[in-house]
Amino acid sequence: MIKLTFDLPETNIILTTLAQMPYVQIKTLIEKVEKQAKVQVVEPGDKQGPIDFNLDVAEVNGILSALGQMQYGQVKSVVEKIQHQAEPQVKQQAENS
């Protein structure tokens, strides 16, 4: 599993991007992301902390694929954040295999 951490606006960018993909391709992934986010999002007016997601490599690649369909300026920071967080974890998992 890959642990990724985003703030609420970044999480919304991911969900908005996934929502534009064909439903049959991303239904399970959207459900998983929404389920993990719902238990971490605080009530309106409270300070929102980071939101953690535990996804497998294929799911992370699905998010990156969806983000790749969007305008670069809209998703650049999220893509870079995913790459920065996921790369060392993938390397560590490969070394432990």
Residue frames relative to the residue before (quaternion, step in Angstrom):
aa qw qx qy qz dx dy dz
M 1.0000 0.0000 0.0000 0.0000 0.00 0.00 0.00
I 0.2696 -0.7284 0.6119 0.1491 3.51 -1.21 0.66
K 0.2181 -0.7635 0.5946 0.1262 3.58 -0.83 1.00
L 0.0294 -0.7842 0.6193 -0.0261 3.55 -0.78 1.11
T 0.1479 -0.7852 0.5978 0.0653 3.56 -1.04 0.79
F 0.0055 0.7936 -0.6058 0.0556 3.55 -0.87 1.05
D 0.4378 -0.6181 0.5545 0.3446 3.52 -1.29 0.24
L 0.7250 -0.4558 0.2869 0.4293 3.58 -1.26 0.20
P 0.6599 0.4895 -0.3455 0.4532 3.67 0.83 -0.75
E 0.6412 0.5108 -0.3294 0.4685 3.61 1.01 -0.72
T 0.6236 0.5297 -0.3295 0.4710 3.57 1.03 -0.79
N 0.6566 0.5069 -0.3079 0.4660 3.58 0.98 -0.82
I 0.6089 0.5338 -0.3548 0.4674 3.61 1.05 -0.68
I 0.6566 0.5117 -0.3129 0.4574 3.58 0.92 -0.89
L 0.6925 0.4716 -0.2864 0.4648 3.59 0.82 -0.96
T 0.6372 0.5198 -0.3271 0.4655 3.60 0.99 -0.78
T 0.6553 0.5054 -0.3045 0.4716 3.57 0.99 -0.84
L 0.6639 0.4976 -0.3099 0.4644 3.58 0.89 -0.90
A 0.6335 0.5579 -0.3304 0.4223 3.58 1.03 -0.75
Q 0.6613 0.5044 -0.3070 0.4627 3.59 1.19 -0.39
M 0.5707 0.5817 -0.3782 0.4392 3.57 1.29 -0.12
P 0.6408 -0.5017 0.3867 0.4337 3.62 -1.20 0.34
Y 0.5699 -0.6662 0.3772 0.2986 3.54 -0.77 1.14
V 0.6800 0.5077 -0.3124 0.4268 3.60 0.82 -0.90
Q 0.6518 0.5282 -0.3172 0.4422 3.60 1.14 -0.55
I 0.8323 0.2511 -0.0826 0.4873 3.59 0.97 -0.78
K 0.3236 0.7858 -0.4827 0.2115 3.61 1.25 0.05
T 0.7112 0.4555 -0.2675 0.4639 3.60 0.70 -1.03
L 0.6496 0.5218 -0.3140 0.4551 3.57 0.99 -0.81
I 0.6446 0.5015 -0.3257 0.4764 3.60 0.92 -0.84
E 0.6471 0.5224 -0.3244 0.4507 3.58 0.91 -0.87
K 0.6659 0.5045 -0.3038 0.4580 3.59 0.95 -0.86
V 0.6644 0.4944 -0.3036 0.4712 3.59 0.92 -0.90
E 0.6625 0.5029 -0.3087 0.4615 3.60 0.91 -0.90
K 0.6490 0.5252 -0.3204 0.4476 3.58 0.93 -0.88
Q 0.6865 0.4704 -0.2878 0.4738 3.60 0.88 -0.90
A 0.6621 0.5072 -0.3119 0.4550 3.60 1.02 -0.75
K 0.6346 0.5766 -0.3399 0.3864 3.60 0.90 -0.90
V 0.6974 0.4708 -0.2882 0.4571 3.58 0.93 -0.79
Q 0.7165 0.4413 -0.2456 0.4812 3.60 1.24 -0.26
V 0.5934 0.5740 -0.3725 0.4239 3.60 1.17 -0.41
V 0.3415 -0.7628 0.5224 0.1692 3.55 -0.86 1.02
E 0.6755 -0.4778 0.3745 0.4185 3.53 -1.33 0.21
P 0.6006 -0.5477 0.4215 0.4020 3.60 -1.13 0.57
G 0.7479 0.3563 -0.2888 0.4799 3.55 -0.97 0.89
D 0.6426 0.4706 -0.3236 0.5108 3.60 1.21 -0.43
K 0.5519 -0.6065 0.4519 0.3511 3.57 -1.19 0.51
Q 0.2869 -0.7695 0.5532 0.1398 3.56 -0.72 1.12
G 0.2546 -0.7584 0.5843 0.1368 3.53 -0.81 1.02
P 0.7227 -0.3985 0.3082 0.4732 3.56 -1.28 -0.16
I 0.3019 -0.7269 0.5908 0.1770 3.55 -1.23 0.57
D 0.2114 -0.7982 0.5579 0.0835 3.56 -0.72 1.14
F 0.0977 -0.7751 0.6230 0.0380 3.53 -1.08 0.82
N 0.1665 -0.7441 0.6396 0.0977 3.55 -1.11 0.80
L 0.0921 0.8078 -0.5636 0.1459 3.54 -0.37 1.30
D 0.4403 -0.6575 0.5187 0.3237 3.55 -1.14 0.46
V 0.7220 -0.4603 0.2925 0.4258 3.56 -1.27 0.34
A 0.6440 0.5240 -0.3290 0.4500 3.61 0.94 -0.82
E 0.6551 0.5019 -0.3154 0.4684 3.60 1.00 -0.75
V 0.6269 0.5115 -0.3336 0.4837 3.59 1.01 -0.77
N 0.6530 0.5011 -0.3112 0.4750 3.58 0.97 -0.82
G 0.6141 0.5432 -0.3412 0.4597 3.61 1.09 -0.65
I 0.6441 0.4986 -0.3162 0.4863 3.56 1.01 -0.80
L 0.6604 0.5008 -0.3114 0.4648 3.59 0.90 -0.88
S 0.6300 0.5299 -0.3320 0.4606 3.58 1.02 -0.76
A 0.6578 0.4956 -0.3055 0.4778 3.58 0.95 -0.86
L 0.6574 0.5049 -0.3110 0.4649 3.58 0.92 -0.87
G 0.6174 0.5723 -0.3288 0.4281 3.57 1.14 -0.65
Q 0.6297 0.5340 -0.3259 0.4606 3.58 1.24 -0.32
M 0.6375 0.5431 -0.3097 0.4503 3.56 1.29 -0.33
Q 0.6355 -0.4951 0.4089 0.4288 3.56 -1.31 0.18
Y 0.5932 -0.6372 0.3732 0.3207 3.54 -0.85 1.07
G 0.6759 0.5230 -0.3025 0.4221 3.58 0.83 -0.92
Q 0.6487 0.5336 -0.3109 0.4447 3.57 1.13 -0.63
V 0.8203 0.2781 -0.0972 0.4902 3.58 0.99 -0.79
K 0.3624 0.7796 -0.4592 0.2234 3.59 1.28 -0.14
S 0.7080 0.4662 -0.2861 0.4467 3.60 0.71 -1.00
V 0.6497 0.5079 -0.3233 0.4641 3.60 1.02 -0.72
V 0.6376 0.5183 -0.3238 0.4690 3.59 0.97 -0.84
E 0.6682 0.4967 -0.3024 0.4640 3.57 0.89 -0.90
K 0.6405 0.5248 -0.3216 0.4593 3.57 1.01 -0.78
I 0.6333 0.5146 -0.3276 0.4761 3.59 0.98 -0.83
Q 0.6715 0.4986 -0.3040 0.4562 3.57 0.83 -0.96
H 0.6638 0.5194 -0.3002 0.4466 3.59 0.91 -0.92
Q 0.7185 0.4389 -0.2503 0.4780 3.59 0.97 -0.84
A 0.7258 0.4742 -0.2529 0.4294 3.57 0.90 -0.93
E 0.6063 0.6170 -0.3658 0.3434 3.59 0.91 -0.86
P 0.7093 0.4326 -0.3050 0.4655 3.67 0.70 -0.87
Q 0.6307 0.5354 -0.3402 0.4470 3.59 1.08 -0.63
V 0.6421 0.5087 -0.3194 0.4764 3.57 0.99 -0.82
K 0.6431 0.5142 -0.3220 0.4673 3.60 0.97 -0.83
Q 0.6528 0.5143 -0.3092 0.4623 3.59 0.95 -0.88
Q 0.6562 0.5033 -0.3136 0.4666 3.57 0.95 -0.83
A 0.6440 0.5188 -0.3220 0.4609 3.58 1.01 -0.77
E 0.6535 0.5089 -0.3083 0.4680 3.58 1.02 -0.79
N 0.6994 0.4686 -0.2682 0.4685 3.59 1.05 -0.71
S 0.5809 0.6024 -0.3738 0.3998 3.58 1.24 -0.24
